[in-house]
Amino acid sequence: MTDFSGPLAEFDRALSKAETAGAAFDALFALTRVTVGVKLFTFMRVDMANELACRSYTSHPEAYPVSGTKPITYDAWFNQVHGEKKMFVANTLTDISQVFPDYELIGQLGCGSVINLPVVLEDTLVGTVNLLHEEHYYTPERIALAEALLPVPAKATYLVSHSQERPALSA
């Protein structure tokens, strides 16, 4: 088994120093890049009360900017990721095209596989970590690694990035 104590320790250090949401997500992106591997990394925050999703972080701001909201679409992807709270994986651009209307842009960025990892707190989906890479990159081993390694750091990142205030430390 691969030892990820170094990358996890680095993630922990970076997250503990994060003073902005962007810095918190930078830490998660770095952890993902050195462990599972990723070409395009985004985080979508979910607001089910208002049925909206919002991109909170992106590794490619030119192609996928952090801005605005989009309505939640109720489809098979939604049922799997939101309803069942299970990862979605597609390993070809053809498979991605069945789910994501921006598949052509995904392909132009050299990506053809995706993992959407649900981030769940209090049994509620609060967001998704989205990893994209070249076709067939997300092998069963990498999928298992993402599922085992990333959920807790993703939750910690979400919580740090959305904290409204930091409690004062008492002596």
Disulfide bonds with the S-S distance in Angstrom:
none
